[in-house]
Amino acid sequence: MADLRKSFTDFILEDEAGAAALEFTLVAIPLILVSFCVIQFMLMAHGVIVMKQAAYAAARSALVYECYPPSITNIASNLFSVFNSSAYCDADSGKPEDAARIALLPISASNGKSRARQGGNCAYPEALIKIMNANAVRTGLKTTLEEKACYAFEPDNVAVKVEWKTQIGGLTITKGPPPVTATVQFKLPIMAPVRMIFSNGSRGDGSRYWAGEVSVTLL
């Protein structure tokens, strides 16, 4: 009788342990998924902030390096100075795009897939990595910085458009540069567990991304 009672007790305990494990699994999986969703949402919110900073950097760079539309006031006051000022600017300098790509480094992927997509030929400024690595908060970041730069300077990952706000037929009335709008498009990498939920684009190597767009206007 005692053996029968012991066998019955062991069966009940084993059944309770199995039920507890099943309940934990049923609760843990959705909880982990929700946690990843919250983390990814926060990363995307941070990504939008960084993209806005990249657009601001592109607009600031355009004000310094790009040729802006001529001003009627300047033309009326000194025709020679208007044409002479074009020697100090470049309509196709590419500097606004470079400024935006550098600003996007913090949210760029460092998993090496970008290097593989480009056949190992990453075209980023070598001096950039030297400067960032020299001022890094800890050592051993050179490889990570290189992979992030590889992603940020991958041609298809970033698009920058600069537009000047003119008033009359491509001219401005006031003296000095007119308002400029910089628009930055960026393919933000998405974590694998929630990539099907948040991504809106994919590549041939299986990586997925969220393509976002942010504009900033400097007056």
Rosetta constraint file for C-alpha pairs under 8 A:
AtomPair CA 1 CA 5 HARMONIC 6.25 0.50
AtomPair CA 2 CA 6 HARMONIC 6.17 0.50
AtomPair CA 3 CA 7 HARMONIC 6.15 0.50
AtomPair CA 4 CA 8 HARMONIC 6.24 0.50
AtomPair CA 5 CA 9 HARMONIC 6.22 0.50
AtomPair CA 6 CA 10 HARMONIC 6.15 0.50
AtomPair CA 7 CA 11 HARMONIC 6.20 0.50
AtomPair CA 8 CA 12 HARMONIC 6.33 0.50
AtomPair CA 9 CA 13 HARMONIC 6.25 0.50
AtomPair CA 10 CA 14 HARMONIC 6.10 0.50
AtomPair CA 11 CA 15 HARMONIC 6.07 0.50
AtomPair CA 12 CA 16 HARMONIC 6.14 0.50
AtomPair CA 13 CA 17 HARMONIC 6.16 0.50
AtomPair CA 14 CA 18 HARMONIC 6.19 0.50
AtomPair CA 15 CA 19 HARMONIC 6.18 0.50
AtomPair CA 16 CA 20 HARMONIC 6.10 0.50
AtomPair CA 17 CA 21 HARMONIC 6.22 0.50
AtomPair CA 18 CA 22 HARMONIC 6.20 0.50
AtomPair CA 19 CA 23 HARMONIC 6.06 0.50
AtomPair CA 20 CA 24 HARMONIC 6.09 0.50
AtomPair CA 21 CA 25 HARMONIC 6.22 0.50
AtomPair CA 22 CA 26 HARMONIC 6.20 0.50
AtomPair CA 23 CA 27 HARMONIC 6.21 0.50
AtomPair CA 24 CA 28 HARMONIC 5.73 0.50
AtomPair CA 25 CA 29 HARMONIC 6.10 0.50
AtomPair CA 26 CA 30 HARMONIC 7.22 0.50
AtomPair CA 27 CA 31 HARMONIC 6.27 0.50
AtomPair CA 28 CA 32 HARMONIC 5.97 0.50
AtomPair CA 29 CA 33 HARMONIC 6.24 0.50
AtomPair CA 30 CA 34 HARMONIC 6.06 0.50
AtomPair CA 31 CA 35 HARMONIC 6.13 0.50
AtomPair CA 32 CA 36 HARMONIC 6.28 0.50
AtomPair CA 33 CA 37 HARMONIC 6.22 0.50
AtomPair CA 33 CA 193 HARMONIC 7.53 0.50
AtomPair CA 33 CA 194 HARMONIC 7.61 0.50
AtomPair CA 34 CA 38 HARMONIC 6.20 0.50
AtomPair CA 35 CA 39 HARMONIC 6.23 0.50
AtomPair CA 36 CA 40 HARMONIC 6.01 0.50
AtomPair CA 36 CA 193 HARMONIC 7.13 0.50
AtomPair CA 36 CA 194 HARMONIC 6.81 0.50
AtomPair CA 37 CA 41 HARMONIC 6.01 0.50
AtomPair CA 37 CA 194 HARMONIC 6.47 0.50
AtomPair CA 38 CA 42 HARMONIC 6.25 0.50
AtomPair CA 39 CA 43 HARMONIC 6.21 0.50
AtomPair CA 40 CA 44 HARMONIC 6.13 0.50
AtomPair CA 40 CA 190 HARMONIC 7.31 0.50
AtomPair CA 40 CA 191 HARMONIC 7.01 0.50
AtomPair CA 40 CA 194 HARMONIC 7.66 0.50
AtomPair CA 41 CA 45 HARMONIC 6.21 0.50
AtomPair CA 42 CA 46 HARMONIC 6.15 0.50
AtomPair CA 43 CA 47 HARMONIC 5.95 0.50
AtomPair CA 44 CA 48 HARMONIC 6.24 0.50
AtomPair CA 44 CA 188 HARMONIC 7.77 0.50
AtomPair CA 45 CA 49 HARMONIC 6.60 0.50
AtomPair CA 46 CA 50 HARMONIC 6.34 0.50
AtomPair CA 47 CA 51 HARMONIC 6.04 0.50
AtomPair CA 47 CA 107 HARMONIC 6.25 0.50
AtomPair CA 47 CA 188 HARMONIC 7.25 0.50
AtomPair CA 48 CA 52 HARMONIC 6.14 0.50
AtomPair CA 48 CA 212 HARMONIC 7.57 0.50
AtomPair CA 48 CA 214 HARMONIC 7.34 0.50
AtomPair CA 49 CA 53 HARMONIC 6.35 0.50
AtomPair CA 50 CA 54 HARMONIC 6.16 0.50
AtomPair CA 50 CA 103 HARMONIC 7.14 0.50
AtomPair CA 50 CA 104 HARMONIC 6.45 0.50
AtomPair CA 50 CA 106 HARMONIC 7.85 0.50
AtomPair CA 50 CA 107 HARMONIC 7.47 0.50
AtomPair CA 51 CA 55 HARMONIC 6.22 0.50
AtomPair CA 51 CA 103 HARMONIC 7.76 0.50
AtomPair CA 51 CA 104 HARMONIC 6.56 0.50
AtomPair CA 51 CA 184 HARMONIC 6.85 0.50
AtomPair CA 51 CA 185 HARMONIC 7.98 0.50
AtomPair CA 51 CA 186 HARMONIC 7.45 0.50
AtomPair CA 51 CA 213 HARMONIC 7.73 0.50
AtomPair CA 51 CA 214 HARMONIC 6.33 0.50
AtomPair CA 52 CA 56 HARMONIC 6.22 0.50
AtomPair CA 52 CA 184 HARMONIC 7.84 0.50
AtomPair CA 52 CA 214 HARMONIC 5.76 0.50
AtomPair CA 52 CA 215 HARMONIC 6.84 0.50
AtomPair CA 52 CA 216 HARMONIC 6.79 0.50
AtomPair CA 53 CA 57 HARMONIC 6.16 0.50
AtomPair CA 53 CA 103 HARMONIC 6.88 0.50
AtomPair CA 54 CA 58 HARMONIC 6.20 0.50
AtomPair CA 54 CA 99 HARMONIC 7.06 0.50
AtomPair CA 54 CA 100 HARMONIC 4.35 0.50
AtomPair CA 54 CA 101 HARMONIC 7.14 0.50
AtomPair CA 54 CA 102 HARMONIC 7.80 0.50
AtomPair CA 54 CA 103 HARMONIC 4.95 0.50
AtomPair CA 54 CA 104 HARMONIC 6.19 0.50
AtomPair CA 54 CA 184 HARMONIC 7.11 0.50
AtomPair CA 55 CA 59 HARMONIC 6.20 0.50
AtomPair CA 55 CA 100 HARMONIC 6.16 0.50
AtomPair CA 55 CA 160 HARMONIC 7.94 0.50
AtomPair CA 55 CA 182 HARMONIC 5.43 0.50
AtomPair CA 55 CA 183 HARMONIC 5.89 0.50
AtomPair CA 55 CA 184 HARMONIC 5.48 0.50
AtomPair CA 55 CA 214 HARMONIC 6.87 0.50
AtomPair CA 55 CA 215 HARMONIC 6.15 0.50
AtomPair CA 55 CA 216 HARMONIC 5.74 0.50
AtomPair CA 56 CA 60 HARMONIC 6.16 0.50
AtomPair CA 56 CA 182 HARMONIC 7.05 0.50
AtomPair CA 56 CA 216 HARMONIC 5.85 0.50
AtomPair CA 56 CA 217 HARMONIC 7.75 0.50
AtomPair CA 56 CA 218 HARMONIC 7.83 0.50
AtomPair CA 57 CA 61 HARMONIC 6.08 0.50
AtomPair CA 57 CA 96 HARMONIC 7.13 0.50
AtomPair CA 57 CA 99 HARMONIC 5.73 0.50
AtomPair CA 57 CA 100 HARMONIC 5.86 0.50
AtomPair CA 57 CA 103 HARMONIC 7.24 0.50
AtomPair CA 58 CA 62 HARMONIC 6.16 0.50
AtomPair CA 58 CA 95 HARMONIC 7.67 0.50
AtomPair CA 58 CA 96 HARMONIC 4.11 0.50
AtomPair CA 58 CA 97 HARMONIC 6.15 0.50
AtomPair CA 58 CA 98 HARMONIC 7.83 0.50
AtomPair CA 58 CA 99 HARMONIC 5.51 0.50
AtomPair CA 58 CA 100 HARMONIC 5.25 0.50
AtomPair CA 58 CA 160 HARMONIC 7.70 0.50
AtomPair CA 58 CA 162 HARMONIC 7.81 0.50
AtomPair CA 58 CA 182 HARMONIC 6.15 0.50
AtomPair CA 59 CA 63 HARMONIC 6.36 0.50
AtomPair CA 59 CA 96 HARMONIC 6.69 0.50
AtomPair CA 59 CA 162 HARMONIC 7.05 0.50
AtomPair CA 59 CA 180 HARMONIC 6.43 0.50
AtomPair CA 59 CA 181 HARMONIC 6.39 0.50
AtomPair CA 59 CA 182 HARMONIC 5.15 0.50
AtomPair CA 59 CA 216 HARMONIC 7.39 0.50
AtomPair CA 59 CA 217 HARMONIC 7.36 0.50
AtomPair CA 59 CA 218 HARMONIC 6.82 0.50
AtomPair CA 60 CA 64 HARMONIC 6.54 0.50
AtomPair CA 60 CA 96 HARMONIC 7.69 0.50
AtomPair CA 60 CA 218 HARMONIC 7.82 0.50
AtomPair CA 61 CA 65 HARMONIC 5.97 0.50
AtomPair CA 61 CA 66 HARMONIC 7.50 0.50
AtomPair CA 61 CA 95 HARMONIC 6.40 0.50
AtomPair CA 61 CA 96 HARMONIC 4.98 0.50
AtomPair CA 61 CA 99 HARMONIC 6.85 0.50
AtomPair CA 62 CA 66 HARMONIC 4.70 0.50
AtomPair CA 62 CA 67 HARMONIC 7.87 0.50
AtomPair CA 62 CA 95 HARMONIC 7.38 0.50
AtomPair CA 62 CA 96 HARMONIC 5.55 0.50
AtomPair CA 62 CA 162 HARMONIC 7.39 0.50
AtomPair CA 62 CA 180 HARMONIC 7.94 0.50
AtomPair CA 63 CA 68 HARMONIC 7.63 0.50
AtomPair CA 63 CA 177 HARMONIC 7.23 0.50
AtomPair CA 63 CA 180 HARMONIC 7.67 0.50
AtomPair CA 64 CA 89 HARMONIC 7.96 0.50
AtomPair CA 65 CA 88 HARMONIC 7.82 0.50
AtomPair CA 65 CA 89 HARMONIC 5.31 0.50
AtomPair CA 65 CA 90 HARMONIC 6.24 0.50
AtomPair CA 65 CA 91 HARMONIC 7.98 0.50
AtomPair CA 65 CA 93 HARMONIC 7.12 0.50
AtomPair CA 65 CA 95 HARMONIC 7.19 0.50
AtomPair CA 66 CA 89 HARMONIC 5.35 0.50
AtomPair CA 66 CA 90 HARMONIC 5.13 0.50
AtomPair CA 66 CA 91 HARMONIC 5.06 0.50
AtomPair CA 66 CA 92 HARMONIC 7.31 0.50
AtomPair CA 66 CA 93 HARMONIC 6.83 0.50
AtomPair CA 67 CA 86 HARMONIC 6.64 0.50
AtomPair CA 67 CA 89 HARMONIC 5.08 0.50
AtomPair CA 67 CA 90 HARMONIC 5.65 0.50
AtomPair CA 67 CA 91 HARMONIC 5.10 0.50
AtomPair CA 68 CA 164 HARMONIC 6.90 0.50
AtomPair CA 68 CA 177 HARMONIC 6.10 0.50
AtomPair CA 68 CA 178 HARMONIC 7.40 0.50
AtomPair CA 69 CA 164 HARMONIC 7.32 0.50
AtomPair CA 69 CA 166 HARMONIC 7.27 0.50
AtomPair CA 69 CA 170 HARMONIC 6.53 0.50
AtomPair CA 69 CA 171 HARMONIC 5.70 0.50
AtomPair CA 69 CA 172 HARMONIC 6.74 0.50
AtomPair CA 69 CA 177 HARMONIC 7.39 0.50
AtomPair CA 69 CA 178 HARMONIC 7.62 0.50
AtomPair CA 70 CA 74 HARMONIC 7.36 0.50
AtomPair CA 70 CA 75 HARMONIC 7.45 0.50
AtomPair CA 70 CA 82 HARMONIC 6.98 0.50
AtomPair CA 70 CA 171 HARMONIC 5.60 0.50
AtomPair CA 70 CA 172 HARMONIC 6.35 0.50
AtomPair CA 71 CA 75 HARMONIC 6.27 0.50
AtomPair CA 71 CA 171 HARMONIC 5.77 0.50
AtomPair CA 71 CA 172 HARMONIC 4.60 0.50
AtomPair CA 71 CA 173 HARMONIC 5.51 0.50
AtomPair CA 71 CA 174 HARMONIC 6.27 0.50
AtomPair CA 71 CA 175 HARMONIC 5.82 0.50
AtomPair CA 71 CA 176 HARMONIC 7.01 0.50
AtomPair CA 71 CA 177 HARMONIC 7.98 0.50
AtomPair CA 72 CA 76 HARMONIC 6.10 0.50
AtomPair CA 72 CA 171 HARMONIC 6.61 0.50
AtomPair CA 72 CA 172 HARMONIC 6.02 0.50
AtomPair CA 72 CA 173 HARMONIC 5.16 0.50
AtomPair CA 72 CA 174 HARMONIC 7.25 0.50
AtomPair CA 72 CA 175 HARMONIC 7.73 0.50
AtomPair CA 73 CA 77 HARMONIC 6.22 0.50
AtomPair CA 73 CA 173 HARMONIC 6.06 0.50
AtomPair CA 73 CA 174 HARMONIC 6.22 0.50
AtomPair CA 73 CA 175 HARMONIC 5.77 0.50
AtomPair CA 74 CA 78 HARMONIC 5.87 0.50
AtomPair CA 74 CA 79 HARMONIC 7.00 0.50
AtomPair CA 74 CA 81 HARMONIC 7.82 0.50
AtomPair CA 74 CA 82 HARMONIC 6.48 0.50
AtomPair CA 74 CA 175 HARMONIC 6.23 0.50
AtomPair CA 75 CA 79 HARMONIC 4.72 0.50
AtomPair CA 75 CA 82 HARMONIC 6.27 0.50
AtomPair CA 78 CA 82 HARMONIC 6.82 0.50
AtomPair CA 79 CA 83 HARMONIC 6.87 0.50
AtomPair CA 80 CA 84 HARMONIC 6.06 0.50
AtomPair CA 81 CA 85 HARMONIC 5.94 0.50
AtomPair CA 82 CA 86 HARMONIC 7.17 0.50
AtomPair CA 83 CA 87 HARMONIC 7.84 0.50
AtomPair CA 85 CA 89 HARMONIC 7.31 0.50
AtomPair CA 86 CA 90 HARMONIC 7.52 0.50
AtomPair CA 94 CA 98 HARMONIC 6.40 0.50
AtomPair CA 95 CA 99 HARMONIC 6.03 0.50
AtomPair CA 96 CA 100 HARMONIC 6.27 0.50
AtomPair CA 96 CA 160 HARMONIC 7.55 0.50
AtomPair CA 96 CA 162 HARMONIC 8.00 0.50
AtomPair CA 97 CA 101 HARMONIC 6.20 0.50
AtomPair CA 97 CA 159 HARMONIC 7.49 0.50
AtomPair CA 97 CA 160 HARMONIC 5.58 0.50
AtomPair CA 98 CA 102 HARMONIC 6.18 0.50
AtomPair CA 99 CA 103 HARMONIC 6.29 0.50
AtomPair CA 100 CA 104 HARMONIC 6.29 0.50
AtomPair CA 100 CA 160 HARMONIC 7.49 0.50
AtomPair CA 100 CA 184 HARMONIC 7.45 0.50
AtomPair CA 101 CA 105 HARMONIC 6.71 0.50
AtomPair CA 101 CA 152 HARMONIC 5.40 0.50
AtomPair CA 101 CA 153 HARMONIC 6.22 0.50
AtomPair CA 101 CA 158 HARMONIC 7.01 0.50
AtomPair CA 102 CA 149 HARMONIC 7.65 0.50
AtomPair CA 102 CA 152 HARMONIC 7.14 0.50
AtomPair CA 104 CA 108 HARMONIC 6.40 0.50
AtomPair CA 104 CA 152 HARMONIC 6.35 0.50
AtomPair CA 105 CA 148 HARMONIC 5.79 0.50
AtomPair CA 105 CA 149 HARMONIC 6.18 0.50
AtomPair CA 105 CA 152 HARMONIC 5.90 0.50
AtomPair CA 106 CA 148 HARMONIC 7.62 0.50
AtomPair CA 107 CA 188 HARMONIC 7.12 0.50
AtomPair CA 108 CA 148 HARMONIC 5.18 0.50
AtomPair CA 108 CA 149 HARMONIC 7.57 0.50
AtomPair CA 108 CA 151 HARMONIC 5.91 0.50
AtomPair CA 108 CA 152 HARMONIC 5.89 0.50
AtomPair CA 108 CA 188 HARMONIC 7.01 0.50
AtomPair CA 108 CA 189 HARMONIC 7.08 0.50
AtomPair CA 109 CA 114 HARMONIC 7.96 0.50
AtomPair CA 109 CA 147 HARMONIC 7.15 0.50
AtomPair CA 109 CA 148 HARMONIC 5.52 0.50
AtomPair CA 109 CA 151 HARMONIC 6.17 0.50
AtomPair CA 109 CA 189 HARMONIC 6.27 0.50
AtomPair CA 110 CA 144 HARMONIC 5.74 0.50
AtomPair CA 110 CA 145 HARMONIC 7.56 0.50
AtomPair CA 110 CA 146 HARMONIC 7.97 0.50
AtomPair CA 110 CA 147 HARMONIC 4.71 0.50
AtomPair CA 110 CA 148 HARMONIC 4.88 0.50
AtomPair CA 110 CA 151 HARMONIC 7.37 0.50
AtomPair CA 111 CA 147 HARMONIC 7.00 0.50
AtomPair CA 112 CA 116 HARMONIC 6.51 0.50
AtomPair CA 112 CA 147 HARMONIC 5.89 0.50
AtomPair CA 113 CA 117 HARMONIC 6.18 0.50
AtomPair CA 113 CA 205 HARMONIC 8.00 0.50
AtomPair CA 114 CA 118 HARMONIC 6.33 0.50
AtomPair CA 114 CA 147 HARMONIC 7.50 0.50
AtomPair CA 114 CA 150 HARMONIC 6.38 0.50
AtomPair CA 114 CA 151 HARMONIC 5.38 0.50
AtomPair CA 114 CA 154 HARMONIC 7.15 0.50
AtomPair CA 115 CA 119 HARMONIC 6.19 0.50
AtomPair CA 115 CA 120 HARMONIC 4.82 0.50
AtomPair CA 115 CA 121 HARMONIC 6.77 0.50
AtomPair CA 115 CA 122 HARMONIC 6.27 0.50
AtomPair CA 115 CA 147 HARMONIC 7.12 0.50
AtomPair CA 115 CA 150 HARMONIC 6.27 0.50
AtomPair CA 115 CA 151 HARMONIC 7.47 0.50
AtomPair CA 116 CA 120 HARMONIC 5.65 0.50
AtomPair CA 117 CA 205 HARMONIC 7.99 0.50
AtomPair CA 118 CA 122 HARMONIC 6.54 0.50
AtomPair CA 118 CA 154 HARMONIC 7.70 0.50
AtomPair CA 122 CA 150 HARMONIC 5.20 0.50
AtomPair CA 122 CA 153 HARMONIC 7.42 0.50
AtomPair CA 122 CA 154 HARMONIC 7.16 0.50
AtomPair CA 123 CA 150 HARMONIC 6.99 0.50
AtomPair CA 123 CA 153 HARMONIC 6.55 0.50
AtomPair CA 123 CA 154 HARMONIC 7.54 0.50
AtomPair CA 124 CA 128 HARMONIC 7.88 0.50
AtomPair CA 124 CA 149 HARMONIC 6.23 0.50
AtomPair CA 124 CA 150 HARMONIC 6.43 0.50
AtomPair CA 124 CA 153 HARMONIC 5.82 0.50
AtomPair CA 125 CA 129 HARMONIC 7.27 0.50
AtomPair CA 126 CA 130 HARMONIC 6.65 0.50
AtomPair CA 127 CA 131 HARMONIC 6.20 0.50
AtomPair CA 128 CA 132 HARMONIC 6.17 0.50
AtomPair CA 129 CA 133 HARMONIC 5.78 0.50
AtomPair CA 129 CA 142 HARMONIC 7.22 0.50
AtomPair CA 129 CA 145 HARMONIC 6.52 0.50
AtomPair CA 129 CA 146 HARMONIC 6.61 0.50
AtomPair CA 129 CA 149 HARMONIC 7.88 0.50
AtomPair CA 130 CA 134 HARMONIC 6.00 0.50
AtomPair CA 131 CA 135 HARMONIC 6.45 0.50
AtomPair CA 132 CA 136 HARMONIC 5.96 0.50
AtomPair CA 132 CA 145 HARMONIC 7.82 0.50
AtomPair CA 133 CA 139 HARMONIC 7.85 0.50
AtomPair CA 133 CA 141 HARMONIC 6.67 0.50
AtomPair CA 133 CA 142 HARMONIC 5.91 0.50
AtomPair CA 133 CA 145 HARMONIC 7.52 0.50
AtomPair CA 136 CA 141 HARMONIC 7.35 0.50
AtomPair CA 141 CA 145 HARMONIC 6.04 0.50
AtomPair CA 142 CA 146 HARMONIC 6.11 0.50
AtomPair CA 143 CA 147 HARMONIC 6.28 0.50
AtomPair CA 144 CA 148 HARMONIC 6.20 0.50
AtomPair CA 145 CA 149 HARMONIC 6.05 0.50
AtomPair CA 146 CA 150 HARMONIC 6.03 0.50
AtomPair CA 147 CA 151 HARMONIC 6.31 0.50
AtomPair CA 148 CA 152 HARMONIC 6.13 0.50
AtomPair CA 149 CA 153 HARMONIC 5.93 0.50
AtomPair CA 150 CA 154 HARMONIC 6.01 0.50
AtomPair CA 151 CA 157 HARMONIC 7.18 0.50
AtomPair CA 152 CA 157 HARMONIC 6.68 0.50
AtomPair CA 152 CA 158 HARMONIC 7.06 0.50
AtomPair CA 153 CA 157 HARMONIC 7.39 0.50
AtomPair CA 153 CA 158 HARMONIC 7.48 0.50
AtomPair CA 154 CA 158 HARMONIC 7.39 0.50
AtomPair CA 157 CA 185 HARMONIC 7.90 0.50
AtomPair CA 157 CA 186 HARMONIC 5.63 0.50
AtomPair CA 157 CA 187 HARMONIC 5.25 0.50
AtomPair CA 158 CA 184 HARMONIC 7.09 0.50
AtomPair CA 158 CA 185 HARMONIC 5.59 0.50
AtomPair CA 158 CA 186 HARMONIC 4.76 0.50
AtomPair CA 158 CA 187 HARMONIC 6.86 0.50
AtomPair CA 159 CA 184 HARMONIC 5.77 0.50
AtomPair CA 159 CA 185 HARMONIC 5.03 0.50
AtomPair CA 159 CA 186 HARMONIC 6.74 0.50
AtomPair CA 160 CA 182 HARMONIC 6.94 0.50
AtomPair CA 160 CA 183 HARMONIC 5.66 0.50
AtomPair CA 160 CA 184 HARMONIC 4.71 0.50
AtomPair CA 160 CA 185 HARMONIC 6.51 0.50
AtomPair CA 161 CA 182 HARMONIC 5.64 0.50
AtomPair CA 161 CA 183 HARMONIC 5.13 0.50
AtomPair CA 161 CA 184 HARMONIC 6.68 0.50
AtomPair CA 162 CA 180 HARMONIC 6.94 0.50
AtomPair CA 162 CA 181 HARMONIC 5.73 0.50
AtomPair CA 162 CA 182 HARMONIC 4.54 0.50
AtomPair CA 162 CA 183 HARMONIC 6.53 0.50
AtomPair CA 163 CA 180 HARMONIC 5.67 0.50
AtomPair CA 163 CA 181 HARMONIC 5.18 0.50
AtomPair CA 163 CA 182 HARMONIC 6.48 0.50
AtomPair CA 164 CA 178 HARMONIC 6.45 0.50
AtomPair CA 164 CA 179 HARMONIC 6.03 0.50
AtomPair CA 164 CA 180 HARMONIC 4.51 0.50
AtomPair CA 164 CA 181 HARMONIC 6.42 0.50
AtomPair CA 165 CA 178 HARMONIC 5.98 0.50
AtomPair CA 165 CA 179 HARMONIC 5.37 0.50
AtomPair CA 165 CA 180 HARMONIC 5.99 0.50
AtomPair CA 165 CA 181 HARMONIC 7.68 0.50
AtomPair CA 166 CA 170 HARMONIC 5.36 0.50
AtomPair CA 166 CA 171 HARMONIC 5.51 0.50
AtomPair CA 166 CA 172 HARMONIC 5.18 0.50
AtomPair CA 166 CA 178 HARMONIC 6.74 0.50
AtomPair CA 167 CA 171 HARMONIC 6.07 0.50
AtomPair CA 167 CA 172 HARMONIC 5.29 0.50
AtomPair CA 167 CA 173 HARMONIC 6.90 0.50
AtomPair CA 168 CA 172 HARMONIC 6.37 0.50
AtomPair CA 168 CA 173 HARMONIC 7.75 0.50
AtomPair CA 172 CA 178 HARMONIC 6.72 0.50
AtomPair CA 174 CA 178 HARMONIC 7.67 0.50
AtomPair CA 178 CA 219 HARMONIC 6.92 0.50
AtomPair CA 179 CA 217 HARMONIC 6.73 0.50
AtomPair CA 179 CA 218 HARMONIC 5.48 0.50
AtomPair CA 179 CA 219 HARMONIC 4.26 0.50
AtomPair CA 180 CA 217 HARMONIC 5.57 0.50
AtomPair CA 180 CA 218 HARMONIC 5.42 0.50
AtomPair CA 180 CA 219 HARMONIC 6.69 0.50
AtomPair CA 181 CA 215 HARMONIC 6.71 0.50
AtomPair CA 181 CA 216 HARMONIC 5.56 0.50
AtomPair CA 181 CA 217 HARMONIC 4.17 0.50
AtomPair CA 181 CA 218 HARMONIC 6.43 0.50
AtomPair CA 182 CA 215 HARMONIC 5.60 0.50
AtomPair CA 182 CA 216 HARMONIC 5.48 0.50
AtomPair CA 182 CA 217 HARMONIC 6.45 0.50
AtomPair CA 183 CA 213 HARMONIC 7.01 0.50
AtomPair CA 183 CA 214 HARMONIC 5.70 0.50
AtomPair CA 183 CA 215 HARMONIC 4.21 0.50
AtomPair CA 183 CA 216 HARMONIC 6.57 0.50
AtomPair CA 184 CA 213 HARMONIC 5.66 0.50
AtomPair CA 184 CA 214 HARMONIC 5.45 0.50
AtomPair CA 184 CA 215 HARMONIC 6.35 0.50
AtomPair CA 185 CA 211 HARMONIC 6.93 0.50
AtomPair CA 185 CA 212 HARMONIC 5.68 0.50
AtomPair CA 185 CA 213 HARMONIC 4.40 0.50
AtomPair CA 185 CA 214 HARMONIC 6.65 0.50
AtomPair CA 186 CA 211 HARMONIC 5.69 0.50
AtomPair CA 186 CA 212 HARMONIC 5.55 0.50
AtomPair CA 186 CA 213 HARMONIC 6.56 0.50
AtomPair CA 187 CA 209 HARMONIC 5.60 0.50
AtomPair CA 187 CA 210 HARMONIC 5.54 0.50
AtomPair CA 187 CA 211 HARMONIC 4.41 0.50
AtomPair CA 187 CA 212 HARMONIC 6.46 0.50
AtomPair CA 188 CA 209 HARMONIC 5.26 0.50
AtomPair CA 188 CA 210 HARMONIC 5.08 0.50
AtomPair CA 188 CA 211 HARMONIC 6.16 0.50
AtomPair CA 188 CA 212 HARMONIC 7.21 0.50
AtomPair CA 189 CA 207 HARMONIC 7.81 0.50
AtomPair CA 189 CA 208 HARMONIC 6.43 0.50
AtomPair CA 189 CA 209 HARMONIC 4.47 0.50
AtomPair CA 189 CA 210 HARMONIC 6.50 0.50
AtomPair CA 190 CA 194 HARMONIC 7.35 0.50
AtomPair CA 190 CA 195 HARMONIC 5.49 0.50
AtomPair CA 190 CA 198 HARMONIC 7.24 0.50
AtomPair CA 190 CA 199 HARMONIC 6.52 0.50
AtomPair CA 190 CA 208 HARMONIC 6.10 0.50
AtomPair CA 190 CA 209 HARMONIC 5.17 0.50
AtomPair CA 190 CA 210 HARMONIC 6.72 0.50
AtomPair CA 191 CA 195 HARMONIC 5.70 0.50
AtomPair CA 194 CA 198 HARMONIC 6.47 0.50
AtomPair CA 195 CA 199 HARMONIC 5.34 0.50
AtomPair CA 195 CA 208 HARMONIC 6.30 0.50
AtomPair CA 195 CA 209 HARMONIC 7.51 0.50
AtomPair CA 198 CA 210 HARMONIC 6.77 0.50
AtomPair CA 199 CA 208 HARMONIC 6.00 0.50
AtomPair CA 199 CA 209 HARMONIC 5.05 0.50
AtomPair CA 199 CA 210 HARMONIC 4.60 0.50
AtomPair CA 199 CA 211 HARMONIC 7.85 0.50
AtomPair CA 200 CA 208 HARMONIC 7.63 0.50
AtomPair CA 200 CA 209 HARMONIC 6.41 0.50
AtomPair CA 200 CA 210 HARMONIC 5.20 0.50
AtomPair CA 200 CA 211 HARMONIC 6.58 0.50
AtomPair CA 201 CA 208 HARMONIC 5.78 0.50
AtomPair CA 201 CA 209 HARMONIC 5.48 0.50
AtomPair CA 201 CA 210 HARMONIC 6.28 0.50
AtomPair CA 201 CA 211 HARMONIC 6.99 0.50
AtomPair CA 202 CA 206 HARMONIC 6.62 0.50
AtomPair CA 202 CA 207 HARMONIC 5.86 0.50
AtomPair CA 202 CA 208 HARMONIC 4.18 0.50
AtomPair CA 202 CA 209 HARMONIC 6.10 0.50
AtomPair CA 203 CA 207 HARMONIC 5.63 0.50
AtomPair CA 203 CA 208 HARMONIC 6.31 0.50
